[in-house]
Amino acid sequence: MRLIFLVILFGVGYLLYHLYLKKMLKQGPKGYIKPALLVLFVVVLLAVATGRANAILAVVGGLIAAVWRAAPLLMRFYPQIRQILGQFGFRPGGTTGSSRVSTASLEMTLDHQSGKIDGEISASPFDGRMLSSLSVVELKQFYQQCQQQDPEAMRLLDAYINKEHPHLREGEDWGKGGNQSSAAVDQGAMSEDDALDILGLNAGATKTEITAAHRKLMSTLHPDKGGSTYLATRVNQAKDRLLAELEK
């Protein structure tokens, strides 16, 4: 009976990894939290199934006691700890060093330091590839595919092409959408998580951190500075969404 339970659990875990956890882990440190909690839940479930729940609870209790005793020391060296975490791209309540905008077909990333834009494709026939790895022919093929199936991804592609490869459109037929499509922005509701990803912030960001992230991104993405109308509008929406959340 236990063997059947373990086989089923393994199968469910395999499916969860490929359908959910794999995408979460690509988000960097922020995406590690939910998978870690899920792994903890699975460990507890296994402990209950194998009769080792008491041992797990004893370990958890010991860890909580150790953290409680170490709390004054952690608070004392919090600035140094925060600086070390920042080197790995994780700043509690602050910025992550990159912004992300996701659609059904594409996850676009903007690096705050270099200003470089790239994106990972999640649609056939280019699933798992980065935009920077596509040839001009492949990029045009993906663009035309997005025109038909994912208009928001097409607008992200416009921003990518205009910023990273502005020469590619010279003498090329990219279809009816063209680079004018970037002006059309979905004005629908934006989730708090999406707003945090766009501004490159972690949960708990302050008003000062929100406005600072917005200002930094707009210095790169504002249309007057050679940026993208679509991305600039999304950044403005993200700032408004997070500031409105703080006022609640």
C-alpha positions as CSV (number, residue, x, y, z in Angstrom):
1,M,0.0,0.0,0.0
2,R,2.8,2.4,0.9
3,L,4.6,1.6,-2.4
4,I,1.4,2.5,-4.4
5,F,1.2,5.7,-2.4
6,L,4.8,6.6,-3.1
7,V,4.4,5.8,-6.9
8,I,1.3,8.1,-7.1
9,L,3.1,10.8,-5.1
10,F,6.1,10.6,-7.5
11,G,3.8,10.9,-10.5
12,V,2.0,13.9,-9.1
13,G,5.3,15.5,-8.2
14,Y,6.7,14.9,-11.7
15,L,3.6,16.5,-13.3
16,L,3.7,19.5,-10.9
17,Y,7.3,20.1,-11.7
18,H,6.8,20.3,-15.5
19,L,3.5,22.1,-15.4
20,Y,4.1,24.5,-12.5
21,L,7.4,24.4,-10.6
22,K,9.6,24.7,-13.7
23,K,8.1,28.1,-14.5
24,M,8.2,29.3,-10.9
25,L,11.9,28.5,-10.6
26,K,12.6,30.6,-13.7
27,Q,11.5,33.7,-11.8
28,G,14.6,33.7,-9.7
29,P,14.7,34.0,-5.9
30,K,11.2,35.3,-5.6
31,G,9.9,32.1,-7.4
32,Y,11.7,29.8,-4.9
33,I,9.3,30.5,-2.1
34,K,6.2,28.6,-3.3
35,P,8.1,25.6,-4.5
36,A,9.9,25.4,-1.1
37,L,6.6,25.5,0.7
38,L,5.3,22.8,-1.6
39,V,8.3,20.6,-1.0
40,L,7.9,21.1,2.8
41,F,4.3,20.0,2.4
42,V,5.3,16.9,0.5
43,V,7.9,16.0,3.2
44,V,5.3,16.3,5.9
45,L,2.9,14.2,3.9
46,L,5.6,11.5,3.5
47,A,6.4,11.7,7.2
48,V,2.8,11.1,8.1
49,A,2.5,8.2,5.6
50,T,5.6,6.5,6.8
51,G,5.0,7.1,10.5
52,R,7.8,9.6,11.0
53,A,5.8,12.7,11.7
54,N,7.0,13.0,15.3
55,A,10.6,13.2,14.1
56,I,9.8,15.9,11.5
57,L,7.9,17.9,14.1
58,A,10.9,17.7,16.5
59,V,13.3,18.9,13.8
60,V,10.9,21.8,12.9
61,G,10.6,22.7,16.6
62,G,14.3,22.7,17.0
63,L,14.8,25.0,13.9
64,I,12.2,27.4,15.2
65,A,13.9,27.6,18.6
66,A,17.3,28.1,16.9
67,V,15.9,31.0,14.8
68,W,14.3,32.5,17.9
69,R,17.7,32.5,19.7
70,A,19.5,33.8,16.7
71,A,17.0,36.6,16.0
72,P,18.9,39.4,17.9
73,L,22.1,38.5,16.0
74,L,20.3,38.5,12.6
75,M,18.7,41.9,13.3
76,R,22.1,43.3,14.2
77,F,23.7,42.2,11.0
78,Y,20.6,42.7,8.8
79,P,22.2,45.4,6.6
80,Q,25.1,43.1,5.8
81,I,22.8,40.1,5.2
82,R,20.6,42.2,2.9
83,Q,23.7,43.3,0.9
84,I,24.8,39.7,0.5
85,L,21.4,38.6,-0.7
86,G,21.4,41.5,-3.1
87,Q,24.5,40.1,-4.8
88,F,22.4,37.0,-5.7
89,G,19.5,39.1,-7.1
90,F,17.3,39.1,-4.1
91,R,16.6,42.2,-2.1
92,P,13.9,41.9,0.6
93,G,11.2,44.5,0.0
94,G,13.4,46.1,-2.7
95,T,14.3,45.5,-6.3
96,T,15.4,42.2,-7.9
97,G,17.5,43.8,-10.6
98,S,15.2,42.8,-13.5
99,S,11.7,43.3,-14.7
100,R,9.4,40.7,-16.2
101,V,6.4,40.9,-18.4
102,S,4.7,37.5,-19.3
103,T,2.1,36.4,-21.8
104,A,0.9,33.0,-22.9
105,S,3.8,32.7,-25.4
106,L,6.6,34.9,-24.1
107,E,8.3,36.0,-20.9
108,M,10.2,39.2,-21.5
109,T,13.0,40.3,-19.2
110,L,14.6,43.7,-18.8
111,D,18.0,43.8,-17.0
112,H,18.1,47.0,-14.9
113,Q,21.8,47.4,-15.0
114,S,22.5,46.9,-18.7
115,G,19.1,47.9,-20.0
116,K,19.2,44.8,-22.2
117,I,15.9,43.1,-23.2
118,D,15.5,39.4,-24.0
119,G,12.7,36.9,-23.6
120,E,12.1,33.2,-23.3
121,I,9.5,31.7,-25.7
122,S,6.9,29.2,-24.3
123,A,5.2,28.3,-27.6
124,S,6.0,25.8,-30.3
125,P,8.0,25.5,-32.5
126,F,10.4,27.7,-30.5
127,D,9.5,26.6,-26.9
128,G,12.3,27.1,-24.5
129,R,14.4,29.3,-26.8
130,M,15.5,32.9,-26.1
131,L,14.6,35.7,-28.6
132,S,18.3,36.5,-28.9
133,S,19.0,33.0,-30.3
134,L,16.5,33.3,-33.2
135,S,17.6,34.1,-36.7
136,V,15.8,37.0,-38.5
137,V,13.6,34.4,-40.4
138,E,12.7,32.7,-37.1
139,L,12.0,36.0,-35.4
140,K,9.7,37.0,-38.2
141,Q,7.9,33.6,-38.1
142,F,7.4,33.9,-34.3
143,Y,6.2,37.5,-34.7
144,Q,3.6,36.5,-37.3
145,Q,2.5,33.6,-35.1
146,C,2.0,36.0,-32.2
147,Q,-0.1,38.3,-34.5
148,Q,-2.6,35.5,-34.8
149,Q,-2.4,33.9,-31.4
150,D,-1.0,36.3,-28.8
151,P,-1.3,40.0,-29.6
152,E,0.3,41.1,-26.3
153,A,3.4,39.0,-27.1
154,M,3.5,40.7,-30.5
155,R,3.7,44.1,-28.7
156,L,6.5,42.8,-26.5
157,L,8.3,41.7,-29.6
158,D,7.8,45.1,-31.1
159,A,9.6,46.6,-28.0
160,Y,12.4,44.0,-28.3
161,I,13.0,44.5,-32.0
162,N,12.9,48.3,-31.7
163,K,15.3,48.4,-28.8
164,E,17.7,45.5,-29.6
165,H,17.5,45.2,-33.4
166,P,16.0,48.4,-34.9
167,H,17.7,47.7,-38.3
168,L,15.8,44.4,-38.7
169,R,12.7,46.0,-40.0
170,E,14.4,47.9,-42.8
171,G,13.1,46.4,-46.0
172,E,11.4,43.6,-44.2
173,D,7.7,42.7,-44.3
174,W,6.6,41.9,-40.8
175,G,2.9,41.6,-41.5
176,K,0.0,44.0,-40.9
177,G,0.8,44.8,-37.3
178,G,4.1,46.5,-37.7
179,N,5.7,48.5,-35.0
180,Q,2.6,50.6,-34.6
181,S,1.0,47.8,-32.6
182,S,3.1,48.7,-29.5
183,A,0.8,51.7,-29.0
184,A,-2.2,49.5,-28.2
185,V,-2.1,48.6,-24.5
186,D,-4.5,46.5,-22.6
187,Q,-6.0,48.8,-20.0
188,G,-7.5,45.9,-18.0
189,A,-6.8,45.2,-14.3
190,M,-3.2,44.3,-13.4
191,S,-2.5,42.0,-10.6
192,E,-0.2,43.0,-7.7
193,D,2.2,40.2,-8.6
194,D,2.4,41.3,-12.3
195,A,3.0,44.9,-11.1
196,L,5.9,43.7,-8.8
197,D,7.4,41.7,-11.7
198,I,7.2,44.6,-14.1
199,L,8.9,47.0,-11.7
200,G,11.3,44.3,-10.5
201,L,10.2,44.6,-6.9
202,N,9.6,42.1,-4.1
203,A,6.4,42.0,-2.0
204,G,6.5,44.7,0.7
205,A,8.2,47.4,-1.3
206,T,7.8,50.9,0.0
207,K,6.5,54.0,-1.8
208,T,10.0,55.2,-2.1
209,E,11.2,52.0,-3.7
210,I,8.2,51.9,-6.0
211,T,8.8,55.4,-7.3
212,A,12.6,54.9,-7.6
213,A,12.1,51.7,-9.6
214,H,9.5,53.5,-11.8
215,R,11.9,56.4,-12.4
216,K,14.8,54.2,-13.3
217,L,12.8,52.1,-15.8
218,M,11.2,55.2,-17.4
219,S,14.7,56.6,-18.0
220,T,15.3,53.6,-20.2
221,L,11.8,52.8,-21.7
222,H,10.3,56.3,-22.2
223,P,9.5,56.8,-26.0
224,D,11.3,60.1,-26.0
225,K,14.5,58.3,-25.1
226,G,14.2,55.6,-27.7
227,G,12.1,53.3,-25.6
228,S,8.8,51.5,-26.1
229,T,5.4,53.1,-25.7
230,Y,3.9,49.8,-24.8
231,L,6.4,48.9,-22.1
232,A,6.4,52.5,-20.7
233,T,2.6,52.3,-20.4
234,R,2.9,49.0,-18.6
235,V,5.5,50.4,-16.2
236,N,3.1,53.4,-15.4
237,Q,0.3,50.9,-14.8
238,A,2.4,48.9,-12.5
239,K,3.4,51.9,-10.4
240,D,-0.2,53.1,-10.1
241,R,-1.3,49.6,-9.1
242,L,1.2,49.3,-6.3
243,L,0.7,52.8,-5.0
244,A,-3.0,52.2,-4.9
245,E,-2.4,49.0,-2.9
246,L,-0.3,50.9,-0.3
247,E,-3.2,53.4,0.2
248,K,-5.7,50.7,1.1
